[in-house]
Amino acid sequence: DVYIEKLILNPHHIEFQVMADSHGHVVHLGERDCSIQRRNQKVIEECPSPLMTPALRKKMGNAAVKLAKSVGYQNAGTIEFLVGEDRHFYFMEMNTRLQVEHTITEEVYGCDLVKEQIRIAAGQALSPHVAHATPRLHAVQCRINAEDPAKDFQSSPGRIVFYYAPGGRGVRIDSHAYTGYVVPPYYDSLIAKIITVGATRSSAIDRMRRALDEYYVTGISTTVPFHAAIMRNAEFREGKYDTGFVERIMNSDNFELAHAPGRKLHQ
């Protein structure tokens, strides 16, 4: 026997959020681009994808809804695809749960997916604002991990001596961390998610850049300088990236971690 698997060069990792109730209603709430990955783990996500066209969104969204309907699915779910440079797409898997990055869909579509998931579990129909949701903004999420990007992302557990999270219009922080919190060495190193929202992609990225500069954590190392460098990268800002993007730029001679102005003086 010979097993042949298709090779897709320089793909985007695109996932569609679906919501399905017990009354036969299945909808999708657009896509998330999860192509910014390190060692096949998502580190930055955005919604909508800079790769997407209205025609491709319709085609992929219809495929996601059709798949969920075909198995009688009920719940929040995510259907993941690889999309080639020719914009042909290929099914990878379905996650029958909310994803870490569900936050950006909530911000762009103006809904609470956790609340909606509970409503579905209680046997209620999809809320009208979810059943007929349309995208209205652009959102970016950075996963902040207790890792040292200057030391090949070595784990950095320990006590947080000082913790200050950014805020303001269009900035959302989902985190359990605080001053005095001890990051354990036993579990996933994620300590926070920063989500920024803007009327345009560029404004969401600029807001993220500012939020990262204002995010202040001492006592442990975090991936904030790594994310700040990505936000300043010209290719990322132009939407020209794929799943191999992080490895390429980190191996380039001109890649530098971006520390906030004056930050090294305080650490």
Order of alpha helices (4+ residues) and beta strands (2+ residues): beta-beta-beta-alpha-beta-beta-alpha-alpha-alpha-beta-beta-beta-beta-beta-beta-beta-beta-alpha-beta-alpha-alpha-alpha
